[in-house]
Amino acid sequence: MNPGPLHHSKLIIPSHIAHGLTGDMNKIPPLSTLVIDLHLIGLKK
């Protein structure tokens, strides 16, 4: 994956892998699927 505004990935994490039946202290409801958008903005050597 190369850096730049058009290089991104979407992670979809189902509830049984993420926070499950408990959620996360009123921030994430129970049984929620997490969708995370990742954007690569640079690399450090």
N, C-alpha and C positions, 0 to 999 in steps of 0.2 A: 504494500500500500504506500503510495507516494504522498508527500505533504501537499496541501492545497485545499482550496474551498470546496472542490468537487469530490474529494476523497473522504467518504464517510461510511460507517457501518451502522446497522441497526441490530441491537441485541434484544431478543424477546425471551424473557425468563418467566416460565409458568409458575403459578402460585405454589405448587408443591415443592419447587426448588427454591423459591424466593422466601417469603415470610409465612407461607402456609396459613393455618387456621387462626393464628394469633395476630397477624398484622404487625405493625411497628408503632406502638405507643401513640395512637390517634393520628399518626402522620400517614400511614399506609393502611387502608382497610384490610380486614381478613380476606383471604382468597383472591388477592389482586395479582394480576399478571403485570410484570414490570416491563416497560418498553424504554430502552436506553439508546439514544442517538449519540454516536461517537464521531467526532470530526478531528482528523489528524491535521494539526496546524504547523508542525515542525518536528525535526529530528535533532538530537544532540549527540555528538560523537565524543 
